[in-house]
Structures are given as C-alpha cells and as structure tokens.
C-alpha cells in the first residue's frame, strides 16, 4: 500500500527531516580524527532529544542499538557505532532518522577527513551528484525506474563504480520504511508511477569496486565484498506538481564542514 501525503503531512515530515539535517550538522561540527562513532552517536541522541517530543528514529528499530548508522570506509550502510577512533584517511557515512510529531525524517551524508585521496573524493562527488540526478526525475508521471536509471547512468555507466542492488531507498511517513522501494538502478518507464504527495527517501549507495556486498555477523553491518570504499548520500523528497520538493537539506552540514579544519569539502 502506497500512502500519498497531504500538504499538512508533508510539512510535518519536513520538520522531522530538518531536525535530522541539523543533527547531521552537529555531527559535522564535532567530527575529527580521534573521536569515535560511539561519541558522535551519544551527542546526536542528546541533540535530537533536546527538541520536545523528538526521539531517534533508528534506535530500537528492529532492535538496532544506536541513534546513528555510522559506516566507515568499506562499510556501505547500517554500521553500528563503536569505540575505534577515526583517522585522517577515513570516510564516514552518517545516516540519521528522527521520529517527531508522528512522522519520520531521514537523511545521510558521507564525510571525508583531510587525508582522503583523490580517487575516493571522486567516488563521493559522483555519488552525491547521482543523488541529485535521481531527485530530478521524481516528478508526477515518471516512474520509479526513471529515478534508478538516472542514478545508475552517472555512477555506474559513466564512472564505472558499483551500484549496490540489495539495498534501496523507500517510502517514508508514519513508518520509517513504506512502499514503494526505490532502487538505485533500473530502466526508464518501469515501476511504480509517481504521483503528487508521494514521499520517498532516495539514497544512492555506490562502491569504489564491486557492487557485491556482505552482511557481517552483527546482523546489521553491510560491507563491500572487496573491502574497497563505499559512499552513501540520502535526501527525503516529496513529489509535487511543480517539481521535487527536498524536505531534508545538506546545507547546514556543508556549512559546518567549511568551519571544520579536519574535514574536506566534497566538490
């Protein structure tokens, strides 16, 4: 069942997404070599709970133990924060969800420390660009396959990176994961038809090497099989008659990156 949202419901989802966005910006302001995933997770949870009625959207979801998914280097998504300090050559995907005023918000960003090489920077840049190419296709009358095709075209066909098949974007609303699924690959004109009021999270997961992944023994962490780096960016958007409405924002965190001497901007 696909639930199309009213304008009022979309605005509530936007508020949850903006809190996610501000939480990611707070994370961006404290990230540095030597800090751990556990530390940023604690700070993110406190930041969210400082807003009356807001709670972490991931913590406790199917028994996930943390507020953030913190996925470093070859970890694609669903990394559990731990006590291993970050180093200056790491990339770190931080995925955050919030439940507030009966609706979820969801967004993610992959951060790069200053020691990251040019090839990995290209992976991040291309993955982020593929997100916005996919968003451009989220208009009434298009289909889910148009979004996936746009992501796949730039990331896989033009740049030779691996698109993860087993994990996809999703609908979002009163539940964290709703129909429809939003793959990052596909054929134009195929799949669910997009209608006004549809709210979806678009989230390319792109690997430096093989598209193949494996789940670790903790039951959550997804890693690339060849242990090469993976990037992940996500926005929640609403399909509107005048074009896609991006409900989350990376603007806050990108400002924080500029003010953080340990982090590298993604061009």
C-alpha positions as a Python dict, from the first residue, in 0.01 Angstrom:
ca = {
    (1, 'X'): (0, 0, 0),
    (2, 'X'): (138, 340, -104),
    (3, 'X'): (28, 632, 113),
    (4, 'X'): (20, 969, -59),
    (5, 'X'): (58, 1254, 188),
    (6, 'X'): (-144, 1571, 227),
    (7, 'X'): (30, 1909, 224),
    (8, 'X'): (-8, 1922, 604),
    (9, 'X'): (154, 1581, 647),
    (10, 'X'): (440, 1677, 416),
    (11, 'X'): (510, 1981, 632),
    (12, 'X'): (531, 1761, 942),
    (13, 'X'): (771, 1528, 762),
    (14, 'X'): (973, 1834, 661),
    (15, 'X'): (1009, 1933, 1027),
    (16, 'X'): (1140, 1587, 1114),
    (17, 'X'): (1377, 1599, 817),
    (18, 'X'): (1508, 1941, 915),
    (19, 'X'): (1583, 1812, 1264),
    (20, 'X'): (1773, 1523, 1104),
    (21, 'X'): (1961, 1778, 892),
    (22, 'X'): (2054, 1987, 1195),
    (23, 'X'): (2164, 1674, 1381),
    (24, 'X'): (2395, 1583, 1092),
    (25, 'X'): (2532, 1938, 1101),
    (26, 'X'): (2606, 1897, 1471),
    (27, 'X'): (2790, 1575, 1391),
    (28, 'X'): (2985, 1758, 1119),
    (29, 'X'): (3089, 2023, 1371),
    (30, 'X'): (3250, 1769, 1608),
    (31, 'X'): (3397, 1514, 1368),
    (32, 'X'): (3776, 1491, 1389),
    (33, 'X'): (4046, 1223, 1393),
    (34, 'X'): (4049, 1057, 1734),
    (35, 'X'): (3677, 1087, 1803),
    (36, 'X'): (3474, 766, 1792),
    (37, 'X'): (3142, 659, 1647),
    (38, 'X'): (3013, 599, 2000),
    (39, 'X'): (3087, 960, 2094),
    (40, 'X'): (2913, 1117, 1795),
    (41, 'X'): (2618, 882, 1846),
    (42, 'X'): (2571, 998, 2206),
    (43, 'X'): (2589, 1362, 2101),
    (44, 'X'): (2339, 1306, 1819),
    (45, 'X'): (2089, 1140, 2051),
    (46, 'X'): (2117, 1423, 2303),
    (47, 'X'): (2074, 1682, 2025),
    (48, 'X'): (1756, 1514, 1899),
    (49, 'X'): (1604, 1471, 2246),
    (50, 'X'): (1665, 1838, 2323),
    (51, 'X'): (1368, 1903, 2091),
    (52, 'X'): (1048, 1835, 2284),
    (53, 'X'): (878, 1516, 2171),
    (54, 'X'): (1151, 1416, 1924),
    (55, 'X'): (1318, 1076, 1951),
    (56, 'X'): (1581, 896, 1744),
    (57, 'X'): (1413, 717, 1454),
    (58, 'X'): (1661, 429, 1427),
    (59, 'X'): (1729, 338, 1789),
    (60, 'X'): (1524, 32, 1876),
    (61, 'X'): (1401, -11, 1518),
    (62, 'X'): (1412, -390, 1474),
    (63, 'X'): (1642, -378, 1779),
    (64, 'X'): (1904, -153, 1616),
    (65, 'X'): (2110, -32, 1914),
    (66, 'X'): (2205, 323, 1815),
    (67, 'X'): (2079, 665, 1708),
    (68, 'X'): (2308, 682, 1404),
    (69, 'X'): (2426, 438, 1143),
    (70, 'X'): (2799, 510, 1127),
    (71, 'X'): (2956, 337, 826),
    (72, 'X'): (3330, 379, 773),
    (73, 'X'): (3531, 315, 456),
    (74, 'X'): (3424, -26, 315),
    (75, 'X'): (3106, -34, 525),
    (76, 'X'): (2817, 54, 294),
    (77, 'X'): (2537, 116, 545),
    (78, 'X'): (2398, 11, 884),
    (79, 'X'): (2730, 34, 1067),
    (80, 'X'): (2692, 22, 1445),
    (81, 'X'): (2888, 299, 1622),
    (82, 'X'): (3192, 169, 1810),
    (83, 'X'): (3492, 285, 2013),
    (84, 'X'): (3751, 273, 1734),
    (85, 'X'): (3884, 629, 1677),
    (86, 'X'): (3853, 778, 1330),
    (87, 'X'): (4174, 856, 1139),
    (88, 'X'): (4256, 1128, 888),
    (89, 'X'): (4226, 885, 594),
    (90, 'X'): (3872, 767, 677),
    (91, 'X'): (3545, 838, 504),
    (92, 'X'): (3240, 810, 728),
    (93, 'X'): (2878, 778, 619),
    (94, 'X'): (2640, 904, 887),
    (95, 'X'): (2273, 811, 843),
    (96, 'X'): (2020, 963, 1083),
    (97, 'X'): (1649, 928, 1141),
    (98, 'X'): (1409, 1116, 1367),
    (99, 'X'): (1052, 1049, 1477),
    (100, 'X'): (870, 1371, 1566),
    (101, 'X'): (503, 1477, 1558),
    (102, 'X'): (404, 1126, 1438),
    (103, 'X'): (629, 1133, 1129),
    (104, 'X'): (978, 1018, 1042),
    (105, 'X'): (1261, 1211, 881),
    (106, 'X'): (1565, 1051, 718),
    (107, 'X'): (1889, 1173, 556),
    (108, 'X'): (2254, 1072, 521),
    (109, 'X'): (2592, 1214, 419),
    (110, 'X'): (2940, 1072, 370),
    (111, 'X'): (3213, 1282, 533),
    (112, 'X'): (3579, 1281, 428),
    (113, 'X'): (3872, 1364, 652),
    (114, 'X'): (4160, 1562, 506),
    (115, 'X'): (4382, 1262, 436),
    (116, 'X'): (4141, 1104, 188),
    (117, 'X'): (4286, 1056, -161),
    (118, 'X'): (4166, 1197, -493),
    (119, 'X'): (4014, 871, -618),
    (120, 'X'): (3796, 836, -308),
    (121, 'X'): (3697, 1203, -336),
    (122, 'X'): (3574, 1127, -686),
    (123, 'X'): (3362, 841, -552),
    (124, 'X'): (3198, 1075, -302),
    (125, 'X'): (3148, 1351, -557),
    (126, 'X'): (2990, 1118, -813),
    (127, 'X'): (2766, 953, -554),
    (128, 'X'): (2639, 1288, -431),
    (129, 'X'): (2580, 1403, -790),
    (130, 'X'): (2387, 1081, -862),
    (131, 'X'): (2153, 1161, -571),
    (132, 'X'): (2052, 1491, -728),
    (133, 'X'): (2021, 1333, -1074),
    (134, 'X'): (1777, 1086, -923),
    (135, 'X'): (1585, 1360, -744),
    (136, 'X'): (1540, 1546, -1075),
    (137, 'X'): (1335, 1253, -1204),
    (138, 'X'): (1095, 1249, -907),
    (139, 'X'): (808, 1425, -1083),
    (140, 'X'): (445, 1325, -1140),
    (141, 'X'): (405, 1092, -1437),
    (142, 'X'): (756, 949, -1417),
    (143, 'X'): (818, 606, -1271),
    (144, 'X'): (1045, 465, -1001),
    (145, 'X'): (1266, 322, -1275),
    (146, 'X'): (1340, 674, -1401),
    (147, 'X'): (1499, 759, -1067),
    (148, 'X'): (1711, 445, -1054),
    (149, 'X'): (1816, 481, -1417),
    (150, 'X'): (1939, 837, -1355),
    (151, 'X'): (2146, 727, -1055),
    (152, 'X'): (2287, 427, -1239),
    (153, 'X'): (2373, 626, -1551),
    (154, 'X'): (2613, 865, -1376),
    (155, 'X'): (2755, 634, -1109),
    (156, 'X'): (2789, 305, -1292),
    (157, 'X'): (2778, 363, -1665),
    (158, 'X'): (2968, 693, -1681),
    (159, 'X'): (3214, 641, -1394),
    (160, 'X'): (3246, 264, -1354),
    (161, 'X'): (3153, 243, -987),
    (162, 'X'): (2941, -38, -839),
    (163, 'X'): (2576, 25, -752),
    (164, 'X'): (2453, -182, -458),
    (165, 'X'): (2149, -389, -558),
    (166, 'X'): (2043, -543, -228),
    (167, 'X'): (1967, -212, -52),
    (168, 'X'): (1728, 53, -177),
    (169, 'X'): (1554, 379, -94),
    (170, 'X'): (1200, 373, 35),
    (171, 'X'): (877, 549, 108),
    (172, 'X'): (862, 745, 433),
    (173, 'X'): (591, 882, 657),
    (174, 'X'): (430, 748, 973),
    (175, 'X'): (658, 448, 923),
    (176, 'X'): (1031, 460, 862),
    (177, 'X'): (1004, 225, 567),
    (178, 'X'): (697, 238, 346),
    (179, 'X'): (617, 139, -11),
    (180, 'X'): (748, 184, -270),
    (181, 'X'): (1107, 63, -276),
    (182, 'X'): (1339, 299, -467),
    (183, 'X'): (1632, 110, -626),
    (184, 'X'): (1943, 293, -744),
    (185, 'X'): (1936, 115, -1079),
    (186, 'X'): (1665, 36, -1330),
    (187, 'X'): (1502, 109, -1662),
    (188, 'X'): (1325, 427, -1767),
    (189, 'X'): (948, 399, -1777),
    (190, 'X'): (934, 96, -1548),
    (191, 'X'): (799, 55, -1197),
    (192, 'X'): (551, 243, -982),
    (193, 'X'): (410, 561, -1135),
    (194, 'X'): (496, 872, -933),
    (195, 'X'): (202, 1081, -814),
    (196, 'X'): (181, 1407, -624),
    (197, 'X'): (205, 1355, -249),
    (198, 'X'): (442, 1061, -264),
    (199, 'X'): (724, 1097, -8),
    (200, 'X'): (1036, 889, -67),
    (201, 'X'): (1392, 865, 57),
    (202, 'X'): (1636, 848, -234),
    (203, 'X'): (1974, 711, -120),
    (204, 'X'): (2244, 602, -365),
    (205, 'X'): (2491, 351, -221),
    (206, 'X'): (2789, 340, -454),
    (207, 'X'): (3104, 127, -424),
    (208, 'X'): (3455, 203, -546),
    (209, 'X'): (3484, -150, -682),
    (210, 'X'): (3243, -440, -699),
    (211, 'X'): (2871, -394, -643),
    (212, 'X'): (2874, -710, -430),
    (213, 'X'): (2820, -677, -57),
    (214, 'X'): (2812, -898, 252),
    (215, 'X'): (2639, -876, 588),
    (216, 'X'): (2864, -904, 894),
    (217, 'X'): (2798, -1128, 1191),
    (218, 'X'): (2634, -849, 1393),
    (219, 'X'): (2330, -886, 1169),
    (220, 'X'): (2335, -520, 1062),
    (221, 'X'): (2662, -404, 909),
    (222, 'X'): (2680, -427, 529),
    (223, 'X'): (3030, -421, 378),
    (224, 'X'): (3170, -431, 26),
    (225, 'X'): (3300, -778, -58),
    (226, 'X'): (3627, -643, -199),
    (227, 'X'): (3679, -414, 104),
    (228, 'X'): (3702, -104, -117),
    (229, 'X'): (3532, 215, -1),
    (230, 'X'): (3162, 287, -36),
    (231, 'X'): (2971, 619, -34),
    (232, 'X'): (2613, 694, 69),
    (233, 'X'): (2405, 1011, 39),
    (234, 'X'): (2034, 1048, 111),
    (235, 'X'): (1753, 1301, 94),
    (236, 'X'): (1384, 1268, 169),
    (237, 'X'): (1173, 1429, -103),
    (238, 'X'): (807, 1489, -182),
    (239, 'X'): (674, 1456, -535),
    (240, 'X'): (498, 1783, -623),
    (241, 'X'): (330, 1911, -939),
    (242, 'X'): (592, 2186, -970),
    (243, 'X'): (887, 1951, -919),
    (244, 'X'): (1055, 1753, -644),
    (245, 'X'): (1047, 1916, -300),
    (246, 'X'): (1358, 1822, -100),
    (247, 'X'): (1242, 1800, 262),
    (248, 'X'): (1586, 1742, 414),
    (249, 'X'): (1889, 1962, 350),
    (250, 'X'): (2266, 1921, 344),
    (251, 'X'): (2316, 2299, 364),
    (252, 'X'): (2363, 2307, 741),
    (253, 'X'): (2621, 2031, 749),
    (254, 'X'): (2811, 2165, 448),
    (255, 'X'): (2847, 2497, 633),
    (256, 'X'): (2975, 2302, 934),
    (257, 'X'): (3226, 2120, 712),
    (258, 'X'): (3364, 2453, 589),
    (259, 'X'): (3422, 2553, 951),
    (260, 'X'): (3583, 2221, 1049),
    (261, 'X'): (3955, 2210, 974),
    (262, 'X'): (3959, 1831, 990),
    (263, 'X'): (3702, 1770, 717),
    (264, 'X'): (3737, 1801, 342),
    (265, 'X'): (3467, 1957, 123),
    (266, 'X'): (3314, 1739, -146),
    (267, 'X'): (3329, 1920, -480),
}
